[in-house]
Amino acid sequence: MPTHKTPAETNSPVKLFVLDTNVLMHDPTSLFRFEEHDVYLPMYVLEELDNNKKGMTEVARNARQASRFLDSLVSSASINIEEGVPLQALGNKAATGRLFLQTQFITQDLPQTLANGKADNAIIGVVMFLRKQQSKREIILVSKDINMRIKARALGMDAQDYFNDKVLEDSDLLYTGVKLLPADFWEKHGKDMKSGSQNGHTFYDITGPLCRDLLVNEFVYQETEGATPFHAVVTEQNGDTAMLRTLTDYSHQKNAIWGITARNREQSFVLNLLMNPEIDFVTLLGQAGTGKTLLTLAAGLMQTLETKRYSEIIITRVTVPVGEDIGFLPGTEEEKMNPWMGALDDNLDVLNKSDDESGDWGRAATRDLIRSRIKVKSLNFMRGRTFLNKFLIIDEAQNLTPKQMKTLITRAGPGTKVVCMGNIAQIDTPYLSEGSSGLTYVVDRFKGWEHSGHVTLQRGERSRLADHAGEVL
């Protein structure tokens, strides 16, 4: 049997990664994510890309993009394809390895329990052949399919998930936006270094080693028994120096937003972000009942109807059902989206009940006014739009991919504020995990930017039943 022209049979640290089709359909740029290592594509992968290229789904678009990348690489290669195509051919300096395509028919005896003709098993057969042909080289199968990885490992092969799409391996390491100051913080950094007051806020210039770990718009706090709690936000950070600014206390009734006051420390931090005109992008994480939607709607209504900072509120969310799909919904775009917006109506009921003096007629009129300034939009029609002076709320953002998140956030025009909220423990989209969710992606990428802020809400305020269920179930 003729052999493939592949790198020399040595103990080279350069590995050969065999990609499954679902990796390319998940991330077409995965071809360039393996740095100095080589990439191998079995013929079945090309066939599956061709079978899945039709349609307007995210998978079909990714399959077409992967095919375009492959076409550009192969057509730009000045050497024989069998010798490997340099992945740098498209100008990607990070990828220094080579791309190998299966150019010859491979017959590999598979265990009788694995059906012949199935694409997954055929790819496993290619990996088995390469392991025999290049015994001194590390051959690794990369697949998003859990069962395929299990089958490969059962047959003694190296198999792993595609990790380059993950922002973090452990979601516990995700930026929370909140930091507890140590008890000796003021002794080491100097609380007496006040730099003045402005609009009721006190500023502190601090110097010390902890400043290196602070980020702009990160909230810091210190709560000592018997002393007044200290809550502040980092406004500047440069090496060993930083500036802190005290916050508005939104737990006090005099600072209520549309009749809503903060019930805990993190909720007050959230309202400081939502009401700050210098903050253009806010991300909120938290389990059910922590107040993400209620606080965001209250801040949006206050700044839309009272201060007129924004012209209207736009709400969108991913339409991924929890259970079985109930089929197509009738009506206009907004009517189709209404069944997905039960949380909006529930929170509007809470916000409307805060006005007890106006009676039933007054509340009904207020509700109609509120609904006239709130537009419910579908994600499907967002591409190409530009929102001017809008308060854009992206609900259930944990179900968005990083590419979808980029599409939405780049819709923001001058004067628009974008709020993304969700719970990364409730991801319903296939192939997304806590580490690869678009919400995790933007939290990590936007941290430290002077016009963005993030808070992870820890404490549920819905009811004692909901809080207990969140802990024990």
Secondary structure as a PSIPRED ss2 file (coil, helix, strand):
# PSIPRED VFORMAT (PSIPRED V4.0)

   1 M C   1.000  0.000  0.000
   2 P C   1.000  0.000  0.000
   3 T C   1.000  0.000  0.000
   4 H C   1.000  0.000  0.000
   5 K C   1.000  0.000  0.000
   6 T C   1.000  0.000  0.000
   7 P C   1.000  0.000  0.000
   8 A C   1.000  0.000  0.000
   9 E C   1.000  0.000  0.000
  10 T C   1.000  0.000  0.000
  11 N C   1.000  0.000  0.000
  12 S C   1.000  0.000  0.000
  13 P C   1.000  0.000  0.000
  14 V C   1.000  0.000  0.000
  15 K C   1.000  0.000  0.000
  16 L E   0.000  0.000  1.000
  17 F E   0.000  0.000  1.000
  18 V E   0.000  0.000  1.000
  19 L E   0.000  0.000  1.000
  20 D C   1.000  0.000  0.000
  21 T H   0.000  1.000  0.000
  22 N H   0.000  1.000  0.000
  23 V H   0.000  1.000  0.000
  24 L H   0.000  1.000  0.000
  25 M H   0.000  1.000  0.000
  26 H H   0.000  1.000  0.000
  27 D C   1.000  0.000  0.000
  28 P H   0.000  1.000  0.000
  29 T H   0.000  1.000  0.000
  30 S H   0.000  1.000  0.000
  31 L H   0.000  1.000  0.000
  32 F H   0.000  1.000  0.000
  33 R C   1.000  0.000  0.000
  34 F C   1.000  0.000  0.000
  35 E C   1.000  0.000  0.000
  36 E C   1.000  0.000  0.000
  37 H C   1.000  0.000  0.000
  38 D E   0.000  0.000  1.000
  39 V E   0.000  0.000  1.000
  40 Y E   0.000  0.000  1.000
  41 L E   0.000  0.000  1.000
  42 P C   1.000  0.000  0.000
  43 M H   0.000  1.000  0.000
  44 Y H   0.000  1.000  0.000
  45 V H   0.000  1.000  0.000
  46 L H   0.000  1.000  0.000
  47 E H   0.000  1.000  0.000
  48 E H   0.000  1.000  0.000
  49 L H   0.000  1.000  0.000
  50 D H   0.000  1.000  0.000
  51 N H   0.000  1.000  0.000
  52 N C   1.000  0.000  0.000
  53 K C   1.000  0.000  0.000
  54 K C   1.000  0.000  0.000
  55 G C   1.000  0.000  0.000
  56 M C   1.000  0.000  0.000
  57 T C   1.000  0.000  0.000
  58 E H   0.000  1.000  0.000
  59 V H   0.000  1.000  0.000
  60 A H   0.000  1.000  0.000
  61 R H   0.000  1.000  0.000
  62 N H   0.000  1.000  0.000
  63 A H   0.000  1.000  0.000
  64 R H   0.000  1.000  0.000
  65 Q H   0.000  1.000  0.000
  66 A H   0.000  1.000  0.000
  67 S H   0.000  1.000  0.000
  68 R H   0.000  1.000  0.000
  69 F H   0.000  1.000  0.000
  70 L H   0.000  1.000  0.000
  71 D H   0.000  1.000  0.000
  72 S H   0.000  1.000  0.000
  73 L H   0.000  1.000  0.000
  74 V H   0.000  1.000  0.000
  75 S H   0.000  1.000  0.000
  76 S H   0.000  1.000  0.000
  77 A C   1.000  0.000  0.000
  78 S C   1.000  0.000  0.000
  79 I C   1.000  0.000  0.000
  80 N C   1.000  0.000  0.000
  81 I H   0.000  1.000  0.000
  82 E H   0.000  1.000  0.000
  83 E H   0.000  1.000  0.000
  84 G C   1.000  0.000  0.000
  85 V E   0.000  0.000  1.000
  86 P E   0.000  0.000  1.000
  87 L H   0.000  1.000  0.000
  88 Q H   0.000  1.000  0.000
  89 A H   0.000  1.000  0.000
  90 L H   0.000  1.000  0.000
  91 G C   1.000  0.000  0.000
  92 N C   1.000  0.000  0.000
  93 K C   1.000  0.000  0.000
  94 A C   1.000  0.000  0.000
  95 A C   1.000  0.000  0.000
  96 T C   1.000  0.000  0.000
  97 G C   1.000  0.000  0.000
  98 R E   0.000  0.000  1.000
  99 L E   0.000  0.000  1.000
 100 F E   0.000  0.000  1.000
 101 L E   0.000  0.000  1.000
 102 Q C   1.000  0.000  0.000
 103 T C   1.000  0.000  0.000
 104 Q C   1.000  0.000  0.000
 105 F C   1.000  0.000  0.000
 106 I C   1.000  0.000  0.000
 107 T C   1.000  0.000  0.000
 108 Q C   1.000  0.000  0.000
 109 D C   1.000  0.000  0.000
 110 L C   1.000  0.000  0.000
 111 P C   1.000  0.000  0.000
 112 Q C   1.000  0.000  0.000
 113 T C   1.000  0.000  0.000
 114 L C   1.000  0.000  0.000
 115 A C   1.000  0.000  0.000
 116 N C   1.000  0.000  0.000
 117 G C   1.000  0.000  0.000
 118 K C   1.000  0.000  0.000
 119 A H   0.000  1.000  0.000
 120 D H   0.000  1.000  0.000
 121 N H   0.000  1.000  0.000
 122 A H   0.000  1.000  0.000
 123 I H   0.000  1.000  0.000
 124 I H   0.000  1.000  0.000
 125 G H   0.000  1.000  0.000
 126 V H   0.000  1.000  0.000
 127 V H   0.000  1.000  0.000
 128 M H   0.000  1.000  0.000
 129 F H   0.000  1.000  0.000
 130 L H   0.000  1.000  0.000
 131 R H   0.000  1.000  0.000
 132 K H   0.000  1.000  0.000
 133 Q H   0.000  1.000  0.000
 134 Q C   1.000  0.000  0.000
 135 S C   1.000  0.000  0.000
 136 K C   1.000  0.000  0.000
 137 R C   1.000  0.000  0.000
 138 E C   1.000  0.000  0.000
 139 I E   0.000  0.000  1.000
 140 I E   0.000  0.000  1.000
 141 L E   0.000  0.000  1.000
 142 V E   0.000  0.000  1.000
 143 S C   1.000  0.000  0.000
 144 K C   1.000  0.000  0.000
 145 D C   1.000  0.000  0.000
 146 I H   0.000  1.000  0.000
 147 N H   0.000  1.000  0.000
 148 M H   0.000  1.000  0.000
 149 R H   0.000  1.000  0.000
 150 I H   0.000  1.000  0.000
 151 K H   0.000  1.000  0.000
 152 A H   0.000  1.000  0.000
 153 R H   0.000  1.000  0.000
 154 A H   0.000  1.000  0.000
 155 L C   1.000  0.000  0.000
 156 G C   1.000  0.000  0.000
 157 M C   1.000  0.000  0.000
 158 D E   0.000  0.000  1.000
 159 A E   0.000  0.000  1.000
 160 Q E   0.000  0.000  1.000
 161 D C   1.000  0.000  0.000
 162 Y C   1.000  0.000  0.000
 163 F C   1.000  0.000  0.000
 164 N C   1.000  0.000  0.000
 165 D C   1.000  0.000  0.000
 166 K C   1.000  0.000  0.000
 167 V C   1.000  0.000  0.000
 168 L C   1.000  0.000  0.000
 169 E C   1.000  0.000  0.000
 170 D C   1.000  0.000  0.000
 171 S H   0.000  1.000  0.000
 172 D H   0.000  1.000  0.000
 173 L H   0.000  1.000  0.000
 174 L C   1.000  0.000  0.000
 175 Y C   1.000  0.000  0.000
 176 T C   1.000  0.000  0.000
 177 G C   1.000  0.000  0.000
 178 V E   0.000  0.000  1.000
 179 K E   0.000  0.000  1.000
 180 L E   0.000  0.000  1.000
 181 L C   1.000  0.000  0.000
 182 P C   1.000  0.000  0.000
 183 A C   1.000  0.000  0.000
 184 D C   1.000  0.000  0.000
 185 F H   0.000  1.000  0.000
 186 W H   0.000  1.000  0.000
 187 E H   0.000  1.000  0.000
 188 K H   0.000  1.000  0.000
 189 H H   0.000  1.000  0.000
 190 G C   1.000  0.000  0.000
 191 K C   1.000  0.000  0.000
 192 D C   1.000  0.000  0.000
 193 M C   1.000  0.000  0.000
 194 K E   0.000  0.000  1.000
 195 S E   0.000  0.000  1.000
 196 G E   0.000  0.000  1.000
 197 S E   0.000  0.000  1.000
 198 Q E   0.000  0.000  1.000
 199 N C   1.000  0.000  0.000
 200 G C   1.000  0.000  0.000
 201 H E   0.000  0.000  1.000
 202 T E   0.000  0.000  1.000
 203 F E   0.000  0.000  1.000
 204 Y E   0.000  0.000  1.000
 205 D E   0.000  0.000  1.000
 206 I E   0.000  0.000  1.000
 207 T E   0.000  0.000  1.000
 208 G C   1.000  0.000  0.000
 209 P H   0.000  1.000  0.000
 210 L H   0.000  1.000  0.000
 211 C H   0.000  1.000  0.000
 212 R H   0.000  1.000  0.000
 213 D H   0.000  1.000  0.000
 214 L C   1.000  0.000  0.000
 215 L C   1.000  0.000  0.000
 216 V C   1.000  0.000  0.000
 217 N C   1.000  0.000  0.000
 218 E C   1.000  0.000  0.000
 219 F E   0.000  0.000  1.000
 220 V E   0.000  0.000  1.000
 221 Y E   0.000  0.000  1.000
 222 Q E   0.000  0.000  1.000
 223 E C   1.000  0.000  0.000
 224 T C   1.000  0.000  0.000
 225 E C   1.000  0.000  0.000
 226 G C   1.000  0.000  0.000
 227 A C   1.000  0.000  0.000
 228 T C   1.000  0.000  0.000
 229 P C   1.000  0.000  0.000
 230 F E   0.000  0.000  1.000
 231 H E   0.000  0.000  1.000
 232 A E   0.000  0.000  1.000
 233 V E   0.000  0.000  1.000
 234 V E   0.000  0.000  1.000
 235 T E   0.000  0.000  1.000
 236 E E   0.000  0.000  1.000
 237 Q E   0.000  0.000  1.000
 238 N E   0.000  0.000  1.000
 239 G C   1.000  0.000  0.000
 240 D C   1.000  0.000  0.000
 241 T E   0.000  0.000  1.000
 242 A E   0.000  0.000  1.000
 243 M E   0.000  0.000  1.000
 244 L E   0.000  0.000  1.000
 245 R E   0.000  0.000  1.000
 246 T E   0.000  0.000  1.000
 247 L C   1.000  0.000  0.000
 248 T C   1.000  0.000  0.000
 249 D C   1.000  0.000  0.000
 250 Y C   1.000  0.000  0.000
 251 S C   1.000  0.000  0.000
 252 H C   1.000  0.000  0.000
 253 Q H   0.000  1.000  0.000
 254 K H   0.000  1.000  0.000
 255 N H   0.000  1.000  0.000
 256 A C   1.000  0.000  0.000
 257 I E   0.000  0.000  1.000
 258 W C   1.000  0.000  0.000
 259 G C   1.000  0.000  0.000
 260 I E   0.000  0.000  1.000
 261 T C   1.000  0.000  0.000
 262 A C   1.000  0.000  0.000
 263 R C   1.000  0.000  0.000
 264 N C   1.000  0.000  0.000
 265 R H   0.000  1.000  0.000
 266 E H   0.000  1.000  0.000
 267 Q H   0.000  1.000  0.000
 268 S H   0.000  1.000  0.000
 269 F H   0.000  1.000  0.000
 270 V H   0.000  1.000  0.000
 271 L H   0.000  1.000  0.000
 272 N H   0.000  1.000  0.000
 273 L H   0.000  1.000  0.000
 274 L H   0.000  1.000  0.000
 275 M C   1.000  0.000  0.000
 276 N C   1.000  0.000  0.000
 277 P C   1.000  0.000  0.000
 278 E C   1.000  0.000  0.000
 279 I C   1.000  0.000  0.000
 280 D C   1.000  0.000  0.000
 281 F E   0.000  0.000  1.000
 282 V E   0.000  0.000  1.000
 283 T E   0.000  0.000  1.000
 284 L E   0.000  0.000  1.000
 285 L E   0.000  0.000  1.000
 286 G E   0.000  0.000  1.000
 287 Q C   1.000  0.000  0.000
 288 A C   1.000  0.000  0.000
 289 G C   1.000  0.000  0.000
 290 T C   1.000  0.000  0.000
 291 G C   1.000  0.000  0.000
 292 K H   0.000  1.000  0.000
 293 T H   0.000  1.000  0.000
 294 L H   0.000  1.000  0.000
 295 L H   0.000  1.000  0.000
 296 T H   0.000  1.000  0.000
 297 L H   0.000  1.000  0.000
 298 A H   0.000  1.000  0.000
 299 A H   0.000  1.000  0.000
 300 G H   0.000  1.000  0.000
 301 L H   0.000  1.000  0.000
 302 M H   0.000  1.000  0.000
 303 Q H   0.000  1.000  0.000
 304 T H   0.000  1.000  0.000
 305 L H   0.000  1.000  0.000
 306 E H   0.000  1.000  0.000
 307 T C   1.000  0.000  0.000
 308 K C   1.000  0.000  0.000
 309 R C   1.000  0.000  0.000
 310 Y C   1.000  0.000  0.000
 311 S C   1.000  0.000  0.000
 312 E E   0.000  0.000  1.000
 313 I E   0.000  0.000  1.000
 314 I E   0.000  0.000  1.000
 315 I E   0.000  0.000  1.000
 316 T E   0.000  0.000  1.000
 317 R E   0.000  0.000  1.000
 318 V C   1.000  0.000  0.000
 319 T C   1.000  0.000  0.000
 320 V C   1.000  0.000  0.000
 321 P C   1.000  0.000  0.000
 322 V C   1.000  0.000  0.000
 323 G C   1.000  0.000  0.000
 324 E C   1.000  0.000  0.000
 325 D C   1.000  0.000  0.000
 326 I C   1.000  0.000  0.000
 327 G C   1.000  0.000  0.000
 328 F C   1.000  0.000  0.000
 329 L C   1.000  0.000  0.000
 330 P C   1.000  0.000  0.000
 331 G C   1.000  0.000  0.000
 332 T C   1.000  0.000  0.000
 333 E H   0.000  1.000  0.000
 334 E H   0.000  1.000  0.000
 335 E H   0.000  1.000  0.000
 336 K H   0.000  1.000  0.000
 337 M H   0.000  1.000  0.000
 338 N H   0.000  1.000  0.000
 339 P H   0.000  1.000  0.000
 340 W H   0.000  1.000  0.000
 341 M H   0.000  1.000  0.000
 342 G H   0.000  1.000  0.000
 343 A H   0.000  1.000  0.000
 344 L H   0.000  1.000  0.000
 345 D H   0.000  1.000  0.000
 346 D H   0.000  1.000  0.000
 347 N H   0.000  1.000  0.000
 348 L H   0.000  1.000  0.000
 349 D H   0.000  1.000  0.000
 350 V H   0.000  1.000  0.000
 351 L H   0.000  1.000  0.000
 352 N H   0.000  1.000  0.000
 353 K H   0.000  1.000  0.000
 354 S C   1.000  0.000  0.000
 355 D C   1.000  0.000  0.000
 356 D C   1.000  0.000  0.000
 357 E C   1.000  0.000  0.000
 358 S C   1.000  0.000  0.000
 359 G H   0.000  1.000  0.000
 360 D H   0.000  1.000  0.000
 361 W H   0.000  1.000  0.000
 362 G H   0.000  1.000  0.000
 363 R H   0.000  1.000  0.000
 364 A H   0.000  1.000  0.000
 365 A H   0.000  1.000  0.000
 366 T H   0.000  1.000  0.000
 367 R H   0.000  1.000  0.000
 368 D H   0.000  1.000  0.000
 369 L H   0.000  1.000  0.000
 370 I H   0.000  1.000  0.000
 371 R H   0.000  1.000  0.000
 372 S H   0.000  1.000  0.000
 373 R C   1.000  0.000  0.000
 374 I E   0.000  0.000  1.000
 375 K E   0.000  0.000  1.000
 376 V E   0.000  0.000  1.000
 377 K C   1.000  0.000  0.000
 378 S C   1.000  0.000  0.000
 379 L H   0.000  1.000  0.000
 380 N H   0.000  1.000  0.000
 381 F H   0.000  1.000  0.000
 382 M C   1.000  0.000  0.000
 383 R C   1.000  0.000  0.000
 384 G C   1.000  0.000  0.000
 385 R C   1.000  0.000  0.000
 386 T C   1.000  0.000  0.000
 387 F E   0.000  0.000  1.000
 388 L C   1.000  0.000  0.000
 389 N C   1.000  0.000  0.000
 390 K E   0.000  0.000  1.000
 391 F E   0.000  0.000  1.000
 392 L E   0.000  0.000  1.000
 393 I E   0.000  0.000  1.000
 394 I E   0.000  0.000  1.000
 395 D E   0.000  0.000  1.000
 396 E C   1.000  0.000  0.000
 397 A H   0.000  1.000  0.000
 398 Q H   0.000  1.000  0.000
 399 N H   0.000  1.000  0.000
 400 L C   1.000  0.000  0.000
 401 T C   1.000  0.000  0.000
 402 P H   0.000  1.000  0.000
 403 K H   0.000  1.000  0.000
 404 Q H   0.000  1.000  0.000
 405 M H   0.000  1.000  0.000
 406 K H   0.000  1.000  0.000
 407 T H   0.000  1.000  0.000
 408 L H   0.000  1.000  0.000
 409 I H   0.000  1.000  0.000
 410 T C   1.000  0.000  0.000
 411 R C   1.000  0.000  0.000
 412 A E   0.000  0.000  1.000
 413 G C   1.000  0.000  0.000
 414 P C   1.000  0.000  0.000
 415 G C   1.000  0.000  0.000
 416 T C   1.000  0.000  0.000
 417 K E   0.000  0.000  1.000
 418 V E   0.000  0.000  1.000
 419 V E   0.000  0.000  1.000
 420 C E   0.000  0.000  1.000
 421 M E   0.000  0.000  1.000
 422 G E   0.000  0.000  1.000
 423 N C   1.000  0.000  0.000
 424 I C   1.000  0.000  0.000
 425 A C   1.000  0.000  0.000
 426 Q C   1.000  0.000  0.000
 427 I C   1.000  0.000  0.000
 428 D C   1.000  0.000  0.000
 429 T C   1.000  0.000  0.000
 430 P C   1.000  0.000  0.000
 431 Y C   1.000  0.000  0.000
 432 L C   1.000  0.000  0.000
 433 S C   1.000  0.000  0.000
 434 E C   1.000  0.000  0.000
 435 G C   1.000  0.000  0.000
 436 S C   1.000  0.000  0.000
 437 S C   1.000  0.000  0.000
 438 G H   0.000  1.000  0.000
 439 L H   0.000  1.000  0.000
 440 T H   0.000  1.000  0.000
 441 Y H   0.000  1.000  0.000
 442 V H   0.000  1.000  0.000
 443 V H   0.000  1.000  0.000
 444 D H   0.000  1.000  0.000
 445 R H   0.000  1.000  0.000
 446 F H   0.000  1.000  0.000
 447 K C   1.000  0.000  0.000
 448 G C   1.000  0.000  0.000
 449 W C   1.000  0.000  0.000
 450 E C   1.000  0.000  0.000
 451 H C   1.000  0.000  0.000
 452 S E   0.000  0.000  1.000
 453 G E   0.000  0.000  1.000
 454 H E   0.000  0.000  1.000
 455 V E   0.000  0.000  1.000
 456 T E   0.000  0.000  1.000
 457 L E   0.000  0.000  1.000
 458 Q C   1.000  0.000  0.000
 459 R C   1.000  0.000  0.000
 460 G C   1.000  0.000  0.000
 461 E C   1.000  0.000  0.000
 462 R C   1.000  0.000  0.000
 463 S C   1.000  0.000  0.000
 464 R H   0.000  1.000  0.000
 465 L H   0.000  1.000  0.000
 466 A H   0.000  1.000  0.000
 467 D H   0.000  1.000  0.000
 468 H H   0.000  1.000  0.000
 469 A H   0.000  1.000  0.000
 470 G H   0.000  1.000  0.000
 471 E H   0.000  1.000  0.000
 472 V H   0.000  1.000  0.000
 473 L C   1.000  0.000  0.000
